[in-house]
């Protein structure tokens, strides 16, 4: 219940009191109170409302005890009310965002914040990821990520960034940051950075839900269609991605009959919308790659040449070592394992790939296909050291045993 309600609690409390730190603290105190009371008194009929009421009371109690804190929050609330009064017509024209969490998304992705801080703060506060999980998602040390989150909160407080719905003229500028956050939430749900399970389906489904809301809110923005398409086309494979014991199942070994065909059809329609009417965006291109995988009857019949061409476009749009790794794997499927391995080896000096297990796994797989089993074992051991979930580690131990 806490995982489900945490984002709503934070959004509601931040809107009410104008302070993210206070909202986080009283949200934690509310769940602590629930852990004490609910086992003895029973779970209330509306647990979310119980948590919200308890958190609000604790916030009020804290403000009564700390007059300086209360005075500072009063200034923040006055600023927010003033900003809301400046352009009520614009806000009315845009329509209310259908979920307070998305209002907090736009607050946390305010242009006053550094780009790297925006996503980190939103993942930590709204998606409920721990600081180490956010750090793993961005391939940086935990201490570095903790500093980013603290810095972002301080900036919101000192710059008096209001919690409000952006006007229609602001939405296009603010949208890329929000899309990145939703994508990052999905990424953690699709391939968990740590824990006992490969997938965190609740997180992935939450990201899909938020992407749907964004697409409804901004139907003319092609990248909202691209992001939703990408998430649907990848999430459609969720039931086939793990075996009976939770072990990962590679794409070439998945039972494609278990893929969600209705979700794939919806995603394919959105890909067309995302790629027409102007230059393609990165989410639309990634969705097109996912669609080619989903449309193929098997790995052998997949249009690898087209996938490599799309990765070339994606690399031009968003240069990234992770994209380069995926492209190398596609080249290996098109031109043979030797060609793919040469591209992977050219990335060996990239520091961001040292803690990225798929890079070492890809090298191990291609070395195995080339009969270089000793080198493959070294690569799998490197991946094992960096793997975050137990199913990944178990699969790598099996590869080493083979």
N, C-alpha and C positions, 0 to 999 in steps of 0.2 A: 504494500500500500504506500509506503514511504517513497519507494522508487517511482511509483506512478504519479504521486501527488507533489513531489518535491519541486518540479519546475513550476507548477501552478502556484504553489505556496510562495516561492520566491518572487514570481512575477506580481502576484497580488500584493504582497507585503512591500515590495519595492515601489510599486505604484502608490501605495497608501502613505508610506513613510519617507520615500525619497532617498533611501540609503541602503545599498546592497549589502554592506557588512552587517548592519543591524538585521536585515532580512535573513541572511544566512544564519546568524547566531540564534535568533528566536525560532527559526524553522528547526534547527537542531534541538533546541530545548523542547519544542512541541513534540517531536518524535520521542525524546527521552521520557517526557510525561506519559505518552501513549504506552511506552514499554512498561511503565510502572502500573498504570491504571487498567489497561485493557485486559491483561491476563486475569485480573481479579473481578472486574466489573463487566467484562464482555465487550466485544467490538461494537461501537455505536452504529446506528442505522446509516448514518452519513459520515463515514470516517474522515473524508476530506474536509467537510465542514467543521468537524470537531478539531482537527489539526489547525485549521485556519483560525478558528476562534481562540484556541489556546495560544497560538503564536501571537495574535494581535494583543491579547491581554498581557503577555510577557513583554511585548514591545512597549506598551503603554506604561507598565510598571517600571521599565528601565528608564524611560524618558522622565518619569516623575522623580526618579532618584538622581538623575544627572541633568541639571538645568542647562549647563553649557551645551550638552549634546542636543537637548531639546531645542535650544535657541538656534543652533546650527541647522537642524532639520527644518525648523520653521522658515528659515531663509531659503532653503532648497525648495520647499513646497510653494513658497511665494513666487519664486522664479518659474517653477513649473506652471503654476496657475496663470502667470503673466504670459508665458509662451503660448499656452493653450488659447488664451483670449485674443492673441494677435491675429491669428488666421483661422477662425472657426469655420469660415466658409470653405477653405481649402480642405480642412479635415473632413468636413461633411461631404465634400465632393469625392474624396478618396474612399469614404466609407470606413466604418470601424473595422480594424483587423479582427478576425473572428476568434482570436485566441490571445489572451494576455501574454502568453509565452513569446509570441512573435513580436509583440510590442517591446518586450525585454530584449529579444534578438536585435531589433533595430537600435535599441539604446546601447547595447554592448558592442555594436559594430559602427558606432558613431565615427565620423571622419577624424575627430580630435584624437582618437586612439590610434596607436601604431597598428599596422595591419596584422602583425604576428600576435599582438596582444588581444585583438578583438576575438579571434577564433578561440584562443586559449581561455579567455574569460568566459565565453559563452558555453564552451564545452564543459568547463568546470562547474558553472553555476546552473545551467539549464539542462544539460544532458546528464548531470550527476556523475561524470567521470571523476575519478580521483586525480590528483596532480600527477602521480607517476604514470597513469594511463594516458593523460593528455601529453605528457612528455614523450612517451613511446610513440604516440600517433604522429608526432612531429620530429621524431628521431633526434631529440635533444636531451641533455641531462635533466633529471628531476629538479635540481636546484635552479637551473636556468629557467625552467617553466614556472616554478614557484615565484621567482622574481618578476616574471612577466605578468602573472595574475595579480600580484600585489600592486605592481605599477599601474595596471589598467584600472583597478578599483580606486587607487589614489587619484588618477586622472579624472575619473568620473566625478569624484567628490569635489576636487579642487576646481575643475572647469564648470561645475554645476550643470552637468549634462542632464537635461530633463528626461523623464520617462513619459514619452508621448508618441502618438502615431505620426510618422513623417508625412508631410504634405505630398501631393502627387508630383510636384516639381523636384522633391528630394529623393523619391523612391528609386529612380533609375541609378542615381549615384551611389545609393546605399545598398542596392541589391546584391552586387557581387560578393560583399562580405557576408551577407546573410546566406547566400547560396553555398559559400565555402563552409560555413558552420554546419548547415544541414548535411552537406556531403561528408564532412568529417564525422558527424554523429553516425551516419550510415556506415562509414568505413569501419568504425569501431564495432558496430553491430554485426557487420558482415564477416569481419576477421578480428576477433577480440585480441587486444594487445596482451592480456594476461588472464589467468583464471582457469577453471576446470573445463570450460567448454570452448569449442572453436568459434561458435556463433553466439551473439547476444541478440536473439530475435526480437526482444522487446525494444531494444534501441533501434534496430533496423526498421521495425514497423513504425516507430515514432518518427523517424526521419522521413519515411514515405508519407506519413500523415501530414507532416509539416510541409513537405514539398507539394502535396496536393493543395493545401491552403494557399501557399504562395502562388501556385499556378492559377487558382481561382481568383486571387486578388489581382494578379498582373497577367491576364491571359495574352496580352499583346507582346510580352517579353519572351523572345524565343528561347533564351537560356533557362527560364523557369520550366518551359516545356522540355528542354534538353535534360535538365537535372531530373525531373520527374520520370522521363523516359529511361534514363540510365538506371535509376534506382529500381524501377519496376522490372526492367529486363534482367538485372542481376539478381534481384530478390526472388524472381520467378524460379530460380534454381535451388532455393534454400533447402527443400526436402531431400534433394539428391546429393547435397554437398557433404553429408556425414553418413557414416555407416551405423550399424546397430549399436556399437559401443561408443559412438560419438567421434570415431576416427575420421579424419579428412578423406574425402573421395575426390581424386583428381578429375578435371573436366573430361578427359578422354575415357574415364571409367564410369562416369555417371550414367544412371538410367534416365535417359531423356524423356521417357514416358512419365516420369514423376515431376517434370517441370510444369509450372503453372501456365497453361496455354492462354487462358483469358488475360492474365497479366502481361504475357508476351505480346498479344495482339494489341492491347492498350498501349504498351510501350512503343511498338512499331508505328502506330498511328501518330504518336507524339514525336517520334524521330522525324517524320516527314515535315511536321510543323516546325520543328527546331532547325531544320536545314534549308528551309525555303524562305525567300524574302530578304536575303542579305547574306553577308559573310557568316560562315559557321563559327560558333563559339566552342570552347573546350568541352562543355558538357554535352552539346549536340554531337560532337565528333566521338566522344567516348560512348555515347548512346548508340551511334551507328556501328561502332566496333562490337558492342554487346549484342546488337541485333543480328549481325552476321554470325556470331556464335550460336545464338538461339535459333536461327533459321536453318542451320545445317543439320543434316541427319546424323552426322558423326564428325569426328576430328578429320578424317581423311577427305571428306567432301566439303570442308570449310574453305571459304575463299580467302586463303592466307595472303595472296597477292594484294587483294583489296584491303585487308586488315593492315598489312605493312604500309600501304599508301596512306591509310588514315592515321597511322601512328606518325608518319612523316609530317602530316598536317598538324597533329597534336603537339609534336615536338617544336614546331615553329611557333605555335600559339603559346605554349607553356613549357619551355625547356625545363626538364627535370630528370634526375638520374633514375627515378622510379619509372617514368615513361620510357626512358632509354632501355631499361631492363626488359620491360614488356615488349618493346619493339624487337629486341634481340631474340626473345623467345619466338616471336612470330616469324622472324627471318629464319630461325632454325627449322621451323615447320615448313617454310617455303623452299629454302635452299639447302637444308641439311644441317646436322648438329655442329659441324666444323665452322660454318659461317656464323652461326649464332654464338658459339663459344668465343670466337675472335672478337665479336662486339662486346661480350660480357667482360672479357679479359681487359679490354680497353678502358673499362670503367673501374678497374681494380683500385685506382688511386682516389676514388671519390669517397670522402670521409663519411658522407651521409648514408652510404650503403654498408658501413661496417656493422651497424646494429639493425640491419634490414634482412631478416632471414630469407625471404624469397630470392634474394640475389644469390646467396650461397646454395640454396636448393636448386635454382635453375642451373648453376654451374655443375652441381653434382649430377643432375639428371643428364645434361649434355655430355659430360665426361663418361658417364655410364654407357650412354648410347655409342660412344666412340671406343669403348672397351678399355678405357683408362681408369680401372677400378680403384687403384691406390689413390690417385688424385681425387677421385669422386668421394672416397671415404673421408679425406681431409676436408673437402667442402661440406659434406654432411655434418661433420663434427663442429665446424664453424657455425653452421645453421643451428645445430642443437644447443650450442652455448647461448645463442641470441634468441631462441624461440621463447615465446611468452606464455603459451597455453600448454596444458598437459597433453591434449590430443596431438598437437604438433610435435611435441617431444617424443611421444610414443611412435608416431609415424616415422620420424627420423631414426629412432633406434631400430625400427624394423628394416629400414633401408640399409643401415650400417650392418645389420645382421646378414642381410642378403649379400 
